[in-house]
Amino acid sequence: MRKWISTTVCLFMLMRASAQDPHFSQFFSSPLTLNPAFTGKFDGTYRVAGNYRNQWPTINNAFTTATGAVDFHILQDRIASNDTWGVGLMAYNDNSANGAVNFNYGTISTAYHKGLDEEGYNQIGLGFQLTYANMIINTADLKFEDQLTTNGFTGVTSEIFSGSTLKSNYVDVNAGILYNGSTTDRNNFYFGVSLYHITRPKQQFTGGLFALNPRATIHAGTYFPIGETTTLHLSAMQSFQGGASETVLGGAFQLSPTTDAEKPVSLYAGGWLRLNDAIIPYVGLEFGDLRLGVSYDVNTSSLKTASQGTGGIEVSLIYVRRPSTDKPINCPKF
């Protein structure tokens, strides 16, 4: 019975995913999937980021998503000292239905951040992305309701496909704007808006043609000290795509007992809430230039019966190369 419920949920979510982008609960740790204007927005010379999410692992690997990205600054000696110009590359993979549906993305992005003061503590940035997407559906690995027998999914489906594998690809354009500011060397605040799938690229399978809905995202965040060794980080995101919307908000405390060390260590603890869907506890560890974050979605929606209360494990890893000779500049973290 549980297998039947699990499969039904997978098929339902697969249809839902065709109209919505994959997402990360740690949206703040996946900057290039949140807003192209985050490209190059960090304190250092280059940044490497990786994210992995396994949603509902007990339901036959319903959704697994992974990204790898690098971005860096260019032409710093040819532009104003309070400006920043960034370029980034990202690879993005999303698997559904235990690998039967495979989406692969390759992205190049750039953003220019214009300083609004002499020090560059306040900047406004504009970013663009160009994405190539490739989608593969292995129909032999899909299971349908009419295949269910007393021995499992051993029957023959009445669904008809033109081949054992369906393929499609498209080129996409994304853009975003970001404001970032600081008033002291221990605080930061930002606000951004991004729009993905501006050109509404077409997906085509077995003769059907489907336009991908644009995704609009509004996001904001801040951090500020609440003690000598404690900092509070807050962030929120609201996205819209087609007839669906998503609201995530929350925060984490950063405890930094070794602020004077050559490689300071910080611990993070907190949580986020996806309205009407999940509670997301979060823990993190920062050691020098490296930050590791782990979160888990605790499902609270009506799907918790089928998911048996399980959600999605998510891991993020960000490395920022920070030369010791550079003057520190506060940049968004959450």
C-alpha positions as CSV (number, residue, x, y, z in Angstrom):
1,M,0.0,0.0,0.0
2,R,2.8,2.4,0.9
3,K,4.5,1.7,-2.4
4,W,1.3,2.5,-4.3
5,I,0.9,5.8,-2.3
6,S,4.6,6.7,-2.9
7,T,4.3,6.1,-6.7
8,T,1.1,8.1,-6.9
9,V,2.8,11.0,-5.2
10,C,5.8,10.8,-7.5
11,L,3.6,10.9,-10.6
12,F,1.6,13.8,-9.2
13,M,4.7,15.8,-8.4
14,L,6.3,14.9,-11.7
15,M,3.4,16.6,-13.5
16,R,3.6,19.6,-11.1
17,A,7.4,19.9,-11.7
18,S,6.8,20.3,-15.5
19,A,5.4,23.8,-14.8
20,Q,7.8,24.8,-12.0
21,D,11.5,25.1,-11.5
22,P,13.4,23.0,-9.0
23,H,14.2,24.9,-5.8
24,F,16.6,24.9,-2.8
25,S,15.4,25.4,0.7
26,Q,18.9,27.0,1.3
27,F,18.2,29.6,-1.4
28,F,20.7,31.9,0.2
29,S,23.5,29.4,-0.4
30,S,22.7,29.0,-4.1
31,P,23.2,32.6,-5.4
32,L,23.3,32.0,-9.1
33,T,19.9,30.1,-9.1
34,L,18.3,32.9,-7.0
35,N,19.4,36.0,-8.9
36,P,21.9,36.5,-11.8
37,A,22.8,39.8,-10.1
38,F,24.5,37.8,-7.4
39,T,27.3,37.0,-9.9
40,G,30.5,38.4,-8.5
41,K,28.8,39.8,-5.3
42,F,31.2,38.5,-2.6
43,D,34.2,39.7,-0.7
44,G,37.2,38.0,-2.4
45,T,38.7,37.1,-5.7
46,Y,36.6,34.0,-6.6
47,R,33.8,31.9,-5.2
48,V,33.0,28.2,-5.6
49,A,29.6,26.9,-4.5
50,G,28.0,23.4,-4.5
51,N,24.4,22.4,-3.5
52,Y,22.7,19.0,-3.2
53,R,19.1,18.3,-2.4
54,N,17.4,14.9,-2.0
55,Q,13.6,15.5,-1.6
56,W,11.5,12.6,-0.2
57,P,14.3,10.0,-0.4
58,T,12.0,7.3,1.0
59,I,9.7,7.7,-2.1
60,N,12.1,6.0,-4.5
61,N,14.4,9.1,-5.0
62,A,11.5,11.3,-6.1
63,F,13.7,14.4,-6.7
64,T,17.4,14.9,-6.5
65,T,19.0,18.2,-7.5
66,A,22.6,19.3,-7.6
67,T,24.6,22.4,-8.7
68,G,28.2,23.4,-9.1
69,A,29.1,27.0,-9.7
70,V,32.1,29.3,-9.8
71,D,32.2,33.1,-10.2
72,F,35.0,35.6,-10.1
73,H,35.8,39.3,-10.6
74,I,37.2,40.7,-13.9
75,L,38.9,43.9,-15.0
76,Q,39.2,45.3,-11.5
77,D,42.1,47.4,-12.5
78,R,40.2,49.0,-15.4
79,I,36.9,50.0,-13.7
80,A,36.2,52.3,-10.8
81,S,37.6,51.1,-7.4
82,N,34.1,51.1,-5.9
83,D,32.6,49.0,-8.7
84,T,32.6,45.3,-9.2
85,W,32.2,43.2,-12.4
86,G,31.6,39.5,-12.1
87,V,31.4,36.5,-14.4
88,G,30.1,33.1,-13.4
89,L,29.6,29.5,-14.7
90,M,27.2,27.0,-13.4
91,A,26.2,23.3,-14.1
92,Y,22.8,22.2,-12.8
93,N,21.2,18.7,-12.7
94,D,17.7,17.8,-11.7
95,N,16.5,14.2,-11.6
96,S,12.9,13.0,-11.0
97,A,11.2,9.7,-10.6
98,N,14.3,7.8,-9.6
99,G,16.3,9.1,-12.6
100,A,13.6,8.5,-15.3
101,V,13.4,12.3,-15.9
102,N,16.7,14.0,-16.2
103,F,17.2,17.8,-16.7
104,N,20.7,19.2,-17.3
105,Y,21.5,22.9,-17.5
106,G,24.7,24.9,-18.3
107,T,24.7,28.6,-17.5
108,I,27.0,31.6,-18.0
109,S,26.2,34.8,-16.2
110,T,27.6,38.3,-15.7
111,A,26.7,41.2,-13.4
112,Y,28.0,44.7,-12.9
113,H,27.8,46.3,-9.4
114,K,27.9,50.1,-9.4
115,G,29.2,51.7,-6.2
116,L,27.0,54.4,-4.7
117,D,29.7,55.7,-2.4
118,E,33.5,56.0,-2.4
119,E,34.1,52.9,-0.4
120,G,31.7,50.7,-2.4
121,Y,29.8,49.7,0.7
122,N,26.6,50.5,-1.1
123,Q,26.1,49.1,-4.6
124,I,23.4,48.4,-7.1
125,G,23.9,45.6,-9.5
126,L,22.4,44.3,-12.7
127,G,22.9,40.7,-13.9
128,F,22.1,38.5,-16.9
129,Q,22.3,34.8,-17.5
130,L,22.3,32.6,-20.6
131,T,21.3,29.0,-20.1
132,Y,21.3,25.9,-22.3
133,A,18.9,23.2,-21.0
134,N,18.7,19.6,-22.1
135,M,15.9,17.3,-20.9
136,I,15.8,13.5,-21.3
137,I,12.9,11.2,-20.3
138,N,13.5,7.5,-20.3
139,T,10.0,6.1,-20.7
140,A,11.1,2.6,-20.0
141,D,11.8,3.6,-16.3
142,L,8.3,5.3,-15.8
143,K,5.6,3.4,-13.9
144,F,1.9,4.0,-14.5
145,E,-1.3,3.1,-12.7
146,D,-2.4,0.5,-15.2
147,Q,0.8,-1.4,-14.7
148,L,-0.1,-2.2,-11.0
149,T,-0.8,-5.9,-10.4
150,T,-0.8,-8.1,-7.3
151,N,2.9,-8.6,-8.0
152,G,3.8,-5.0,-8.2
153,F,4.2,-2.9,-11.4
154,T,4.5,-5.8,-13.7
155,G,1.7,-5.1,-16.2
156,V,1.8,-3.5,-19.6
157,T,0.9,0.2,-19.8
158,S,-1.5,1.6,-22.4
159,E,0.6,4.7,-22.6
160,I,2.1,5.0,-26.1
161,F,5.4,6.7,-26.8
162,S,7.2,7.2,-30.1
163,G,10.5,5.9,-28.7
164,S,12.1,4.6,-25.5
165,T,13.7,8.0,-24.8
166,L,12.2,11.5,-25.2
167,K,14.6,14.5,-25.6
168,S,14.2,18.2,-25.8
169,N,16.4,21.3,-25.4
170,Y,16.2,25.0,-25.3
171,V,18.2,28.3,-24.7
172,D,17.0,30.6,-22.0
173,V,17.6,34.1,-20.7
174,N,17.4,35.3,-17.1
175,A,18.0,38.7,-15.5
176,G,18.0,40.4,-12.1
177,I,18.7,43.5,-10.1
178,L,20.2,43.7,-6.6
179,Y,20.8,46.4,-4.0
180,N,23.4,45.8,-1.3
181,G,24.4,48.1,1.6
182,S,26.2,48.4,4.9
183,T,26.3,51.1,7.6
184,T,29.1,49.5,9.7
185,D,31.7,46.8,9.3
186,R,29.4,44.4,11.1
187,N,26.1,44.7,9.2
188,N,24.7,44.2,5.8
189,F,21.3,44.4,4.0
190,Y,20.1,43.6,0.5
191,F,17.1,43.5,-1.7
192,G,16.7,41.9,-5.1
193,V,14.3,41.0,-7.9
194,S,15.0,38.4,-10.6
195,L,13.1,37.0,-13.6
196,Y,13.9,33.6,-15.1
197,H,12.7,32.3,-18.5
198,I,12.2,35.7,-19.9
199,T,11.9,34.4,-23.5
200,R,9.4,31.7,-22.4
201,P,11.4,28.8,-24.1
202,K,9.4,25.9,-25.6
203,Q,9.6,22.3,-24.4
204,Q,8.5,19.7,-26.9
205,F,7.8,16.0,-26.3
206,T,5.9,13.6,-28.6
207,G,4.4,16.4,-30.7
208,G,3.3,18.5,-27.7
209,L,4.7,22.0,-27.4
210,F,4.7,23.7,-24.0
211,A,6.0,27.2,-23.1
212,L,7.9,27.4,-19.9
213,N,6.3,29.9,-17.5
214,P,8.5,32.8,-16.3
215,R,9.6,32.7,-12.7
216,A,9.7,36.0,-10.8
217,T,11.4,36.1,-7.4
218,I,11.6,38.8,-4.8
219,H,14.2,38.3,-2.0
220,A,15.8,40.2,0.8
221,G,18.1,39.7,3.7
222,T,20.2,41.2,6.5
223,Y,22.7,40.5,9.2
224,F,23.6,42.6,12.2
225,P,25.4,42.0,15.6
226,I,23.4,41.2,18.8
227,G,26.5,40.8,20.9
228,E,30.3,40.7,20.8
229,T,30.4,37.2,19.4
230,T,26.8,36.7,18.0
231,T,25.3,37.9,14.8
232,L,21.7,37.4,13.6
233,H,21.1,36.6,9.9
234,L,17.6,36.9,8.4
235,S,16.3,36.3,4.9
236,A,13.1,35.8,2.9
237,M,12.1,34.9,-0.6
238,Q,8.8,35.0,-2.5
239,S,8.6,33.5,-6.0
240,F,5.8,33.1,-8.5
241,Q,5.7,30.8,-11.5
242,G,2.5,30.0,-13.5
243,G,-0.2,29.5,-10.9
244,A,2.1,28.5,-8.1
245,S,3.9,30.6,-5.5
246,E,6.4,29.9,-2.8
247,T,7.2,31.9,0.4
248,V,10.3,31.1,2.5
249,L,11.4,33.1,5.5
250,G,13.6,32.6,8.6
251,G,17.0,33.2,10.0
252,A,20.0,31.8,11.9
253,F,22.3,32.8,14.7
254,Q,26.0,33.0,14.0
255,L,28.3,32.3,17.0
256,S,31.9,33.4,16.5
257,P,34.0,32.5,19.5
258,T,37.3,32.8,17.5
259,T,37.0,36.2,15.8
260,D,40.7,37.1,16.4
261,A,42.1,33.8,15.0
262,E,43.8,33.6,11.6
263,K,41.1,31.3,10.4
264,P,38.0,32.2,12.5
265,V,35.4,29.6,13.2
266,S,31.7,30.3,13.3
267,L,28.7,28.0,14.2
268,Y,25.2,28.7,12.7
269,A,21.9,27.5,14.0
270,G,18.4,28.4,13.0
271,G,15.6,27.6,10.7
272,W,13.4,28.7,7.9
273,L,9.7,28.1,7.1
274,R,8.1,27.4,3.8
275,L,4.6,28.5,4.3
276,N,2.0,25.8,4.1
277,D,4.6,23.2,3.3
278,A,7.6,22.6,5.6
279,I,9.7,23.6,8.6
280,I,13.4,23.7,7.7
281,P,15.9,23.5,10.6
282,Y,19.4,24.6,9.6
283,V,22.9,24.2,11.0
284,G,26.2,25.4,9.6
285,L,29.9,25.6,10.2
286,E,32.3,28.3,8.8
287,F,36.0,27.8,9.0
288,G,38.0,30.5,7.4
289,D,37.0,30.8,3.8
290,L,34.8,27.7,3.8
291,R,31.1,27.4,4.9
292,L,29.1,24.2,5.2
293,G,25.4,24.2,5.7
294,V,22.9,21.3,6.3
295,S,19.1,21.6,6.4
296,Y,16.2,19.2,6.4
297,D,12.6,19.8,5.3
298,V,10.1,18.5,7.8
299,N,6.9,18.2,5.7
300,T,3.8,19.8,7.3
301,S,1.5,19.9,4.3
302,S,-1.2,17.4,3.3
303,L,1.4,15.3,1.5
304,K,2.9,14.3,4.9
305,T,0.7,11.2,4.9
306,A,2.3,9.8,1.8
307,S,5.8,11.1,2.6
308,Q,5.5,9.5,6.1
309,G,6.6,12.9,7.5
310,T,9.9,12.9,5.7
311,G,11.1,15.8,3.7
312,G,14.3,16.6,2.0
313,I,18.0,16.6,3.1
314,E,20.0,19.5,1.7
315,V,23.7,20.3,1.8
316,S,25.5,23.4,0.7
317,L,29.2,24.2,0.5
318,I,30.7,27.6,-0.4
319,Y,34.3,28.5,-0.6
320,V,35.4,32.2,-1.1
321,R,39.0,33.0,-1.7
322,R,39.8,36.1,0.5
323,P,43.3,37.6,0.1
324,S,44.5,39.0,3.4
325,T,45.6,42.2,1.7
326,D,42.1,43.2,0.6
327,K,39.9,45.5,2.7
328,P,36.9,43.5,3.9
329,I,33.6,44.5,2.3
330,N,30.3,43.2,3.8
331,C,28.4,41.1,1.3
332,P,25.1,39.1,1.5
333,K,25.3,35.7,3.3
334,F,21.7,34.8,3.8
